[in-house]
Amino acid sequence: MKYSLLVGAASLVMLASGSAMANADLAKAKNCMACHSVDAKVVGPAYKDVAKKYAGDKTAEAKLVQKVMKGGSGSWGAIPMPANPQVTEAEAKTLVKWVLALK
């Protein structure tokens, strides 16, 4: 019984980390990592900084999905974020949920 619980818990950890890796892979595939990284400012803010800024904001996901798709300016300085027509709304939601979950 203990063995099956341990295997089940390990499987959940692997699924969760695989999902996080899949979202990082999606960010790379959609060219997000050209301007962002997880831990450090590149052209745009670090994803962990985005997560901190929007922590507790219940409207953050919807706002950021639109920003990913349509672009925007002013939130992080003078350099605007361009629109990303190669990103579908479903992909944008996946990416934003991943970013907002970073600690």
GUDRENKOL-224846 format. One record per residue (C-alpha): residue number from 1; residue in three letters; x, z, y. Coordinates in steps of 0.05 Angstrom, whole numbers, plus 5000, padded with zeros to 4 digits. Layout:
<nodes>
<roro=NUM | romar=ALA | c1=X | c3=Z | c2=Y>
...
</nodes>
This chain:
<nodes>
<roro=1 | romar=MET | c1=5000 | c3=5000 | c2=5000>
<roro=2 | romar=LYS | c1=5055 | c3=5018 | c2=5049>
<roro=3 | romar=TYR | c1=5092 | c3=4954 | c2=5033>
<roro=4 | romar=SER | c1=5031 | c3=4911 | c2=5048>
<roro=5 | romar=LEU | c1=5020 | c3=4946 | c2=5115>
<roro=6 | romar=LEU | c1=5093 | c3=4935 | c2=5133>
<roro=7 | romar=VAL | c1=5089 | c3=4861 | c2=5114>
<roro=8 | romar=GLY | c1=5025 | c3=4854 | c2=5154>
<roro=9 | romar=ALA | c1=5055 | c3=4886 | c2=5215>
<roro=10 | romar=ALA | c1=5118 | c3=4843 | c2=5209>
<roro=11 | romar=SER | c1=5074 | c3=4781 | c2=5204>
<roro=12 | romar=LEU | c1=5037 | c3=4800 | c2=5268>
<roro=13 | romar=VAL | c1=5102 | c3=4810 | c2=5305>
<roro=14 | romar=MET | c1=5128 | c3=4743 | c2=5281>
<roro=15 | romar=LEU | c1=5063 | c3=4708 | c2=5302>
<roro=16 | romar=ALA | c1=5065 | c3=4741 | c2=5371>
<roro=17 | romar=SER | c1=5138 | c3=4723 | c2=5383>
<roro=18 | romar=GLY | c1=5126 | c3=4653 | c2=5356>
<roro=19 | romar=SER | c1=5069 | c3=4645 | c2=5406>
<roro=20 | romar=ALA | c1=5114 | c3=4668 | c2=5462>
<roro=21 | romar=MET | c1=5167 | c3=4619 | c2=5440>
<roro=22 | romar=ALA | c1=5115 | c3=4564 | c2=5436>
<roro=23 | romar=ASN | c1=5095 | c3=4577 | c2=5508>
<roro=24 | romar=ALA | c1=5168 | c3=4575 | c2=5530>
<roro=25 | romar=ASP | c1=5174 | c3=4509 | c2=5493>
<roro=26 | romar=LEU | c1=5112 | c3=4484 | c2=5529>
<roro=27 | romar=ALA | c1=5142 | c3=4504 | c2=5596>
<roro=28 | romar=LYS | c1=5205 | c3=4464 | c2=5578>
<roro=29 | romar=ALA | c1=5165 | c3=4405 | c2=5553>
<roro=30 | romar=LYS | c1=5123 | c3=4402 | c2=5618>
<roro=31 | romar=ASN | c1=5187 | c3=4406 | c2=5661>
<roro=32 | romar=CYS | c1=5169 | c3=4475 | c2=5689>
<roro=33 | romar=MET | c1=5239 | c3=4501 | c2=5674>
<roro=34 | romar=ALA | c1=5269 | c3=4450 | c2=5722>
<roro=35 | romar=CYS | c1=5247 | c3=4496 | c2=5779>
<roro=36 | romar=HIS | c1=5234 | c3=4563 | c2=5745>
<roro=37 | romar=SER | c1=5266 | c3=4610 | c2=5694>
<roro=38 | romar=VAL | c1=5241 | c3=4673 | c2=5662>
<roro=39 | romar=ASP | c1=5290 | c3=4721 | c2=5694>
<roro=40 | romar=ALA | c1=5320 | c3=4688 | c2=5756>
<roro=41 | romar=LYS | c1=5298 | c3=4649 | c2=5817>
<roro=42 | romar=VAL | c1=5317 | c3=4575 | c2=5812>
<roro=43 | romar=VAL | c1=5279 | c3=4532 | c2=5862>
<roro=44 | romar=GLY | c1=5216 | c3=4571 | c2=5850>
<roro=45 | romar=PRO | c1=5208 | c3=4645 | c2=5832>
<roro=46 | romar=ALA | c1=5227 | c3=4675 | c2=5765>
<roro=47 | romar=TYR | c1=5167 | c3=4680 | c2=5720>
<roro=48 | romar=LYS | c1=5177 | c3=4756 | c2=5713>
<roro=49 | romar=ASP | c1=5172 | c3=4761 | c2=5789>
<roro=50 | romar=VAL | c1=5106 | c3=4721 | c2=5787>
<roro=51 | romar=ALA | c1=5080 | c3=4769 | c2=5733>
<roro=52 | romar=LYS | c1=5098 | c3=4829 | c2=5777>
<roro=53 | romar=LYS | c1=5068 | c3=4800 | c2=5840>
<roro=54 | romar=TYR | c1=5001 | c3=4785 | c2=5806>
<roro=55 | romar=ALA | c1=4997 | c3=4847 | c2=5761>
<roro=56 | romar=GLY | c1=4928 | c3=4876 | c2=5765>
<roro=57 | romar=ASP | c1=4899 | c3=4816 | c2=5804>
<roro=58 | romar=LYS | c1=4838 | c3=4795 | c2=5764>
<roro=59 | romar=THR | c1=4835 | c3=4728 | c2=5801>
<roro=60 | romar=ALA | c1=4908 | c3=4711 | c2=5788>
<roro=61 | romar=GLU | c1=4898 | c3=4669 | c2=5725>
<roro=62 | romar=ALA | c1=4848 | c3=4622 | c2=5758>
<roro=63 | romar=LYS | c1=4889 | c3=4617 | c2=5822>
<roro=64 | romar=LEU | c1=4954 | c3=4603 | c2=5785>
<roro=65 | romar=VAL | c1=4922 | c3=4551 | c2=5738>
<roro=66 | romar=GLN | c1=4901 | c3=4512 | c2=5800>
<roro=67 | romar=LYS | c1=4970 | c3=4520 | c2=5832>
<roro=68 | romar=VAL | c1=5004 | c3=4495 | c2=5769>
<roro=69 | romar=MET | c1=4960 | c3=4434 | c2=5767>
<roro=70 | romar=LYS | c1=4952 | c3=4418 | c2=5842>
<roro=71 | romar=GLY | c1=5014 | c3=4450 | c2=5872>
<roro=72 | romar=GLY | c1=5016 | c3=4494 | c2=5933>
<roro=73 | romar=SER | c1=5059 | c3=4526 | c2=5986>
<roro=74 | romar=GLY | c1=5070 | c3=4590 | c2=6025>
<roro=75 | romar=SER | c1=5066 | c3=4641 | c2=5969>
<roro=76 | romar=TRP | c1=5141 | c3=4644 | c2=5955>
<roro=77 | romar=GLY | c1=5172 | c3=4615 | c2=6017>
<roro=78 | romar=ALA | c1=5180 | c3=4547 | c2=6050>
<roro=79 | romar=ILE | c1=5192 | c3=4504 | c2=5989>
<roro=80 | romar=PRO | c1=5126 | c3=4477 | c2=5963>
<roro=81 | romar=MET | c1=5108 | c3=4473 | c2=5889>
<roro=82 | romar=PRO | c1=5090 | c3=4401 | c2=5873>
<roro=83 | romar=ALA | c1=5028 | c3=4381 | c2=5834>
<roro=84 | romar=ASN | c1=5038 | c3=4374 | c2=5759>
<roro=85 | romar=PRO | c1=4991 | c3=4318 | c2=5736>
<roro=86 | romar=GLN | c1=5025 | c3=4318 | c2=5667>
<roro=87 | romar=VAL | c1=4997 | c3=4388 | c2=5654>
<roro=88 | romar=THR | c1=4925 | c3=4392 | c2=5628>
<roro=89 | romar=GLU | c1=4880 | c3=4450 | c2=5648>
<roro=90 | romar=ALA | c1=4885 | c3=4479 | c2=5578>
<roro=91 | romar=GLU | c1=4961 | c3=4475 | c2=5581>
<roro=92 | romar=ALA | c1=4962 | c3=4507 | c2=5650>
<roro=93 | romar=LYS | c1=4919 | c3=4564 | c2=5624>
<roro=94 | romar=THR | c1=4967 | c3=4574 | c2=5565>
<roro=95 | romar=LEU | c1=5027 | c3=4574 | c2=5612>
<roro=96 | romar=VAL | c1=4996 | c3=4621 | c2=5663>
<roro=97 | romar=LYS | c1=4974 | c3=4671 | c2=5609>
<roro=98 | romar=TRP | c1=5045 | c3=4670 | c2=5582>
<roro=99 | romar=VAL | c1=5076 | c3=4681 | c2=5651>
<roro=100 | romar=LEU | c1=5028 | c3=4737 | c2=5669>
<roro=101 | romar=ALA | c1=5044 | c3=4773 | c2=5604>
<roro=102 | romar=LEU | c1=5119 | c3=4775 | c2=5618>
<roro=103 | romar=LYS | c1=5147 | c3=4843 | c2=5633>
</nodes>
